[in-house]
Amino acid sequence: MPSNGKFMEGYPKILYIGSSWMNSEMLKTTKAINLTLVANTMEAVHFLNSANQTEAILCEYNLSGGDGFKVFEWVRDRPKFNN
Protein backbone atom coordinates (compact mmCIF):
# COMPACT_ATOMS: atom_id res chain seq x y z
CA MET A 1 0.00 0.00 0.00
CA PRO A 2 1.32 3.48 -0.77
CA SER A 3 2.85 5.42 2.10
CA ASN A 4 -0.13 7.81 2.08
CA GLY A 5 -2.66 4.93 2.22
CA LYS A 6 -4.17 5.44 -1.26
CA PHE A 7 -3.09 5.81 -4.88
CA MET A 8 -3.41 9.18 -6.56
CA GLU A 9 -4.76 8.89 -10.09
CA GLY A 10 -2.33 9.79 -12.87
CA TYR A 11 0.89 9.55 -10.84
CA PRO A 12 3.43 6.75 -11.42
CA LYS A 13 3.32 3.79 -9.03
CA ILE A 14 6.80 3.23 -7.61
CA LEU A 15 7.96 0.43 -5.34
CA TYR A 16 10.93 1.29 -3.11
CA ILE A 17 12.74 -1.75 -1.70
CA GLY A 18 15.13 -1.00 1.13
CA SER A 19 15.58 0.30 4.62
CA SER A 20 17.49 3.53 4.09
CA TRP A 21 15.62 6.05 6.20
CA MET A 22 17.07 9.03 4.32
CA ASN A 23 16.07 7.74 0.87
CA SER A 24 12.55 6.76 1.90
CA GLU A 25 11.90 10.05 3.71
CA MET A 26 13.07 12.03 0.68
CA LEU A 27 10.81 10.01 -1.64
CA LYS A 28 7.81 10.36 0.70
CA THR A 29 8.01 14.16 0.34
CA THR A 30 7.67 13.89 -3.45
CA LYS A 31 4.02 14.62 -4.19
CA ALA A 32 3.92 13.53 -7.84
CA ILE A 33 4.39 9.79 -7.22
CA ASN A 34 2.49 6.90 -5.64
CA LEU A 35 5.11 5.35 -3.38
CA THR A 36 5.02 1.95 -1.73
CA LEU A 37 7.82 1.10 0.71
CA VAL A 38 8.96 -2.43 1.56
CA ALA A 39 12.04 -3.29 3.61
CA ASN A 40 13.31 -6.59 2.19
CA THR A 41 13.19 -9.11 -0.64
CA MET A 42 10.38 -11.20 0.87
CA GLU A 43 8.11 -8.16 1.22
CA ALA A 44 8.97 -7.11 -2.33
CA VAL A 45 8.12 -10.53 -3.79
CA HIS A 46 4.87 -10.64 -1.81
CA PHE A 47 3.90 -7.16 -3.01
CA LEU A 48 4.79 -7.88 -6.63
CA ASN A 49 2.90 -11.20 -6.58
CA SER A 50 -0.24 -9.43 -5.38
CA ALA A 51 -2.62 -7.66 -7.73
CA ASN A 52 -0.80 -4.34 -7.22
CA GLN A 53 0.55 -2.68 -10.33
CA THR A 54 4.02 -1.18 -10.21
CA GLU A 55 5.45 0.98 -12.95
CA ALA A 56 8.96 1.38 -11.54
CA ILE A 57 11.14 -0.23 -8.90
CA LEU A 58 13.84 1.53 -6.90
CA CYS A 59 15.93 -0.98 -5.00
CA GLU A 60 18.86 -0.77 -2.61
CA TYR A 61 21.67 -3.27 -3.15
CA ASN A 62 22.09 -4.48 0.44
CA LEU A 63 18.78 -5.99 1.51
CA SER A 64 17.64 -8.36 4.19
CA GLY A 65 16.97 -11.73 2.56
CA GLY A 66 19.14 -11.15 -0.49
CA ASP A 67 20.52 -8.34 -2.58
CA GLY A 68 19.06 -5.97 -5.14
CA PHE A 69 20.35 -8.02 -8.06
CA LYS A 70 18.40 -11.06 -6.84
CA VAL A 71 15.21 -8.98 -6.85
CA PHE A 72 15.79 -7.85 -10.42
CA GLU A 73 16.66 -11.40 -11.54
CA TRP A 74 13.39 -12.56 -9.97
CA VAL A 75 11.44 -9.82 -11.80
CA ARG A 76 13.18 -10.51 -15.11
CA ASP A 77 12.32 -14.23 -14.87
CA ARG A 78 8.57 -13.52 -14.62
CA PRO A 79 6.82 -12.98 -17.96
CA LYS A 80 4.07 -10.82 -16.41
CA PHE A 81 6.68 -8.08 -15.77
CA ASN A 82 8.25 -8.18 -19.23
CA ASN A 83 6.16 -5.58 -21.00
Secondary structure, 3 states (H helix, E strand, C coil): CECCCCCCCCCCEEEEECCCHHHHHHHHCCCCCEEEEECEHHHHHHHHHCCCCCCEEEECCEEECEEHHHHHHHHHCCHHHCC
